[in-house]
């Protein structure tokens, strides 16, 4: 079991920003929400020998505020900020999710790749892509960023 708390930053707001290697992701909502941001690559798994994703955003559901929404689960967003190597991004997501998925049993899992390359049909043949999709029970989200928008992507939740 990994100690994610040592690298956890807990905040409340309408947007949360993280950057690495010139790429930026903003997790945003029209309404204020709680968010736990964990720096996976440079803190939680810094000394681990395997390739891993950059960040994990945990968005817990406040049961007292959402009692009418019975099936709503807390959400976990695994994020890899990448250049154009989306196959490596899938491997990094897989390695990270595989290591901590048992710590997130009450979370709906999501995976996001933000990079200079968009989704490419041949990625469907990649073993890590297929494994991640199976683990999170949905498709990986690929977001292409450009220099014109300062390599930044805003993901609305």
Secondary structure, 3 states (H helix, E strand, C coil): CCCCHHHEEEEEEEEEEEEECCEEEEEEEEEEEEEEEEEHHHHHCCCCCCCCCCEEEEECCCCCCCCCCCCCCEEEEEEEECCCCHHHHHHHHHHHHHHHHHHHCCEEEEEEEEECCCCCHHHHHCHHHHHHHHHHCCCCEEEECCHHHCCEEEEEC
